[in-house]
Amino acid sequence: MARLFGTDGVRGLANGVLTADLALGIAQATAVVLGQGRFAEARRAQGKRLVAVVARDPRVSGEFLTAAVAAGLASSGVDVLDAGVIPTPATAFLIADIGADFGVMLSASHNPAPDNGIKIFARGGTKLPDVVEDRIEAALDKPKLTPTGADVGRVRRFSDAEDRYVLHLLGSLPHRLDGIHVLIDCANGAAAGISPEAFTDAGARVTVIGDDPDGININDGVGSTHIDKLAAAVIEHGADVGIAHDGDADRCLAVDAEGTIVDGDQIMAILALSMAERGVLKNDTLVTTVMSNLGLRLAMAEHGIHVEQTNVGDRYVLERMNEHDYSLGGEQSGHVIMREFATTGDGILTGLHLVSEMARKGKSLRELASCMTVYPQILVNVRGVDHHRLKDDRVIAQAVLDAEDELGETGRVLLRPSGTEPMVRVMVEAADQATADRHAQALAEVVRVQLAL
């Protein structure tokens, strides 16, 4: 049986894979599993119930799924604070801010409106490790908590959720944004009610698109997965910078005044240099995934900043950051974690700090982004192969070594088996596009022949 929890919670077609019954069951199972431990026992010893923050993005299915989650928690004796429509990172922040025992976010992030998801955060606003998710999944088929009378949970509105989060964002900034024209694409998602307010309060002149969520238009032709619309709007309005969020606002991509995209790697480079200069980049280290561009590592090396790489997934980045007390990490996709201020990727926080650096340095985004050279990168998906044999195939290993020898310090090769289907991803970076294409196609053909089913 396939694991219910994926790399970022439970996700699928709302009312298809993700039903109200499943949401109710997950909430009840979460109450059982996260209701254990010394913090929960101490709260009960004081005669208090556990407290959970529940929130959602604006997709229409979030309405009935939130109701199901709240019902499952309250019926298990957990008090629910309903924060309404807010970003995923806001939910994580609020859990820590008020000392809640855990929290649940209903969102499918950058997926289209028919999908939805359930993300569970532990005490402190951190994502659950795999072992705890497995315990929750196992608890779905076990007895639930069934308190009665005064022991059942209450469901209340978290009335100042947005205000708490905005004040937190503003308090994190090293420099105001006065004089900068920012164009924000809210993806018709959870950022719409918060991001424009935060940028305005920080001093920026703000123009907004994708800020009219109706429950079914989230990520529809707008947001970080459709950044061409933001690029066009930045040029049309003569803005200094564009900031693109995804549906739950845990991502940030940017566009400079000329409409050129600035991706997560470039944003991390800018922030890392700024933090190092201000003495707040812990251990002078940036954490990225193996998919980050070679140019990022080379640029950081020029400035004495060490780069550590993890497997793909912001949860693995955060694990490394927590393990070694690092302060900055993220992914090329725009999931950037500023650990001093957040326990997960926060697109609004990232955007604010990026524009703050523009204001602090008095430089355009294009000037700041020139700190790193983006090497041509090509990704080829080789489908219909036995990806389980990849690591043991000597012919493929030799082909990779040969390619790496030819590329030298100006290129990189990465072969990764898919975790969900018979496919191998071949990624090659090189100093020029033609070289990257040539090596990627050649390696893809070797994989296709050697791992044929």
Secondary structure as UniProt FT lines:
FT   TURN            7..8
FT   STRAND          9..14
FT   TURN            15..17
FT   HELIX           20..34
FT   HELIX           38..45
FT   TURN            46..47
FT   STRAND          50..56
FT   HELIX           61..74
FT   TURN            75..77
FT   STRAND          78..85
FT   HELIX           88..98
FT   STRAND          102..106
FT   TURN            109..110
FT   TURN            113..114
FT   STRAND          115..121
FT   TURN            123..124
FT   HELIX           130..139
FT   TURN            140..141
FT   HELIX           149..151
FT   STRAND          155..157
FT   TURN            159..160
FT   HELIX           161..171
FT   TURN            178..179
FT   STRAND          181..185
FT   TURN            187..189
FT   HELIX           190..193
FT   HELIX           195..201
FT   TURN            202..203
FT   STRAND          205..209
FT   TURN            218..219
FT   HELIX           224..226
FT   HELIX           227..237
FT   STRAND          241..244
FT   TURN            247..248
FT   STRAND          253..256
FT   TURN            257..258
FT   STRAND          261..262
FT   HELIX           264..277
FT   TURN            278..279
FT   HELIX           282..284
FT   STRAND          285..289
FT   TURN            290..291
FT   HELIX           294..302
FT   TURN            303..304
FT   STRAND          306..310
FT   HELIX           314..324
FT   STRAND          328..330
FT   TURN            332..333
FT   STRAND          336..338
FT   TURN            339..341
FT   HELIX           347..361
FT   HELIX           365..369
FT   TURN            370..371
FT   STRAND          377..383
FT   HELIX           387..392
FT   HELIX           394..407
FT   HELIX           408..410
FT   STRAND          412..417
FT   STRAND          423..429
FT   HELIX           433..450
//
